Amino acid sequence: MEHIFFSVLLSLSMAAFAFSCYRRLVLVAIGKHEYRFDQPLARFKEMLVYALGQKRVMSRPFGLNHVVIFWAFLVLAVANLEFLVSGILPGLSFALLPEPLHDALAFLFDICSLAVLIAVAVAAVRRSINPPFPGARTCEAYFILSMIALLMLAFFGMNGALIASGVRTASPFTPVSGIFASLLSSCLAADQLNLAVSVFWWIHAVVLLGFMNYLPYSKHMHILTAIPNVFLRTMGKSNTQPREEFSEGNIFGAATVDQLTWKDLLDSFSCTECGRCHDSCPAAATGKALNPREVLHAIKENLLQNGTVLEKLAGDAQAERAVSLIGEGKKGATPESALWSCTSCGACMEACPVFIEHLPKIVKMRRHLVQMEAKFPDELLNLFENMEQRSNPWGMAPSERSKWSSQLELRPFVAGETEYLLFLGCSGAFDARNKQVSVALTRVLDAAGVSYGVLGREEKCCGESVRRLGNEYLFDLMARESVAQFREKGVTKVITQCPHCYNTLKNDFRQFGLELEVLHHSELIAGFLASGELQLEGKMEELGNLVLHDSCYLGRHNDVYQPPRSVVQAVTGTAAGEMERNLDKAFCCGAGGGRMWLEEHEGTPINRARVAEALALKPDTICVSCPFCMTMFEDGVKEVPGAGVQVKDLAELVAQALPKTSK
Amino acid sequence: MLVIACLKQVPDTTQVQIDPVTNTLVRDGIPFIVNPYDTHALEETLRLKDSHGLKSVALSMGPPNAEATLRKALALGVDRSILLSDRAFGGADTLSTSNVLAAAIRKLGESEEVGLVFCGKQTIDGDTAQVGPGIAVRLGYSQLTLVDRIEKLDLDAKTVTVRRKLEGRYEIVEARLPAMITVVRELNRPRYPTVPMRLASAKAEVESWSNEQLQLDVNSVGLKGSPTWVSRIFSPERQEGEIIGDGLNDPIAAARLLLDRLVQGDMLSV
C-alpha cells in the first residue's frame, strides 16, 4: 500500500519538477540567438576540470567545503536513486548486489553522508560569523542548508532504525548508521523502532522530493545549471564584445531580458550567490553602486517577473510590455550609476566558479543607454565627439600625433622594409608622461635591432574605450577605418605599449576579419632578453624595492603574466615585489572600461586603494606596463605626501639598464 | 510655428594649416565640423521643439558637401534640413551670406510663421559674429545676441525673454517675436544622436535650394554681392627656438641648462 502511495507521490513530484524545469528553459529561450556549441571536445574537457574538478571553487578559502558537498552529493545521487527505485519496487535494492560490492557502497554512502553533514554545519557557521558577502545571511540560504542536513539525518535515522530493529545486521561498513542505531535502541522501545524506520523513510522521501521541487525556484538552481553553464562558457577569454549589425529597425544593446542572449539568461539562473564577484570587484570595494552579483540577480528577477508575459508576445508587443533592466531602486533593474562604474577589469568573471560573464551584460546595457537613448555621463559627450572627429580622446589635432618623435627620426612603416608596426596609441603619442615611455621604448627596440616603423600622424585611435563604454556604432566606424588602413599598408605584426590597444588589435579586430600578430612590449622585450638579443648593463640597484602592478588587459584579459615579471627579474636581478592581489586576482587601477575619461564621483577613488596596497610593501619603484595604469598610479602617488616612490613603465626600466654606448 | 537654426560647416580649425607659399588655407584632408557655437543653436531649436511643439528647421549655406552637417542635424531630430547651395552664392562675405539666409527664412515664412531664428554667436573660421545680426536686420526681426539662457517664451503674447551674457554682467531682455538669437556655449549641452536616428538620417532627405528657388539678384549674393574680401592670410611670424642640451640622454643636465638660461634672462621671478 505504502509503495503505491509513494509511486503516485513520486510521479507527481517528478512531473512537477519536470514542468518547473521546462518553465525555466522556456524563459531562457526568450533570449536572442547565440552559438555556443563549437569545439565540443574542448568544452567537455573544461567541464571536467572546472565543473566536476571544481578548479575555481577550490581557489578560495571554503572552496574545499563546497567540493566535499558536491562530490558527496554525486555519490549520494546513486544512493538516492536506489532509494526511489526501492520505494516503488521494494525488492529492487543494492541488497541484491554481491556482498563485497554492497558493503563498499554502504560504506561510501555512510561516510559521504557524514561528510555532507559536517560540511553543511561548517557552511552554516561560516555564513553566520563570516558571511561570503554582506547580506548573505538569508532565510533561503539557511533553509537550503537545513534541508540538506535533514536529508542526511533522515538517512542515518532510517539506516540506524533498520539496524536497531534487526532488519539489517550491524556492520563495520556503516559506522555512522551504527552509532545512530545504538542511540535509537537506547531511547526507543523495540516496537517503536519499526515505526521509526517508516517515519525516517518518509521524512527522507518527502525532504528529497520537496527539495527537488524547490530547486528551480531558488538559488540552488545552480546544481542543475552550473555544469551546463561551464560547458557553454566562452572558450578562451571573454575579452571582446559581440559586434552589432547597424541596419535600420534593429535594436542596439539590451534594456530588456529578451534583448539579452539565452546564454546571458542561463548565466542568471546559474548564479549561486557565492559573492566572489562582489569580493573581487574594484568598484564594489571602493563604495560604488556596482555589485556584479546583483547585476546578475536583477536579470534573473526581471526574467522571472516579466518572462512569462514576454514569452507569449511577439515583436512590437513584446518590446512594449518588457520591463527595463536599467533603473534606480527597482526590483529586477540595475541603476545606471552601477553600469557606469564598471572598469571592465574582468575580476568578476575570473572569480566566478561557473564562468558567468558579467562584463558583456554590463556593456550591452551601456550600449542601450548610449545608442538608443543617448544617455551617458556628461564627460563622455566630448570624448565621443573627439574620437569621432579627431580619433583621439583629448581632441588633439591629428597632425600633432607625431610631434613627440620629431627629434627621433623614426621610420614610417613600410611593408617589406619594416617588420613590425610600432603602434604608439593615443597616450603614447599625446600624454606628456607616457610620451617618455614611447621614447624609452624606441631606445630599447633600437638596442635590440628591431626593424619597426610607425604610422606617425596617420595613426588612429583603436577605439577601445568607446567600445567598452557602449558606443559600438562609433567603435564600428573606427575599427573599420583602422582595419582598412592596416590592410592597405600590409601590416601583419604589431608592437603596442598599451594593453588596451593590444587587446583591441589582437582580439577585437579579429571580428573585423583582421588577424594580426600583436605583441605587447613586455612580451617582445622578455623574448629578446631570453634569447640574448638584448643585453643589459649590470643590475639596476637604484630602482630599489620594486613592486609590479598587473594590467587587467594584459593579465586577466590576455594571460600575459610572466613576461613583465621576467623583464623585471632581468633588470633588477631579483623577482618583482608582488602585491597581495596580483596575477589573475590583481586589483584594477580604475581606468579600464572607459573610466579613464570619467570622474569618480561615488565612493573612494580606485587608484587610491591600489596605490595604498602597493605602498604597504614600501617600494621605491612601482612598475606598470600600461599608460592608463601609469596615469592612475602617478596621480595616486601624488596624493600621498612623502611617498617617495617613482612610477615607471617596464620599457623605461629596460631603457635605463641599456649599456650606455647604445642609443 | 517654425524655429530655425542656421548652421555653418567649418574646417576643423585645430587642424587647419596655412600654406606658407600661397598664404591660403590648406584644406586638403582637413575634416569639416559643424561650427561649435552652432551646435548650441541647433540644440536650442530641438529643445523648443520638445517643450513647445515648434517645428524645427536647420538651414545652411555652403557647397554641396555641407550636406553632411545638415544630415547630422536630421540625426539629432530636426524636422527639415535645407541646404542653400548655388555657384552664384560662392565666395560670399557676411553681407551676401546674410542676404541668402534671410531670403531662405523669408521663403520659409511664406508657408508657416517663423518664431525664432538661432545662430551661433560667431563661427570659428571667420570669427566676425556678423551673419546673425545681418539676418535680423534684413528681416526686421528683434535681435538678441550672446544669449546664455532663454528665460521665457510666451507664444500667446509672442514674446521671448532671454539672458545675455556680457562682459562682467548679465542683461535680461524681452523682445517681440519673430526674433533672431545668437547663442554662447553656456546656453545648453548639445545632445548626442541615437543610433536609430543616425541610421534614419542617412536616408532622410536634405532639401536643396538654389537661387532658382530664392530668386535673388545675382549682384547681391556670392562674390559679386560681397564688398569685403580677404587679401591675405598668414600665420604671425614666430621666432624659431633653439634646442638646448640633450634631453633624450641626459634630461637632468638639459633641465639645469634650461633653468640657467631662464635665470640669466630674468624670465623667472625668484
Interface residues (C-beta under 8 A of the other chain):
Chain A: F246 S247 E248 F252 V370 Q371 M372 E373 A374 F376 D378 L381 F384 Q389 R390 G395 M396 A397 P398 S399 Q407 L408 V439 Y473 K663
Chain B: D12 T14 Q15 Q17 P31 I33 R189 P190 R191 Y192 P193 T194 V195 P196 R198 L199 A200 K203 I243 L248 N249
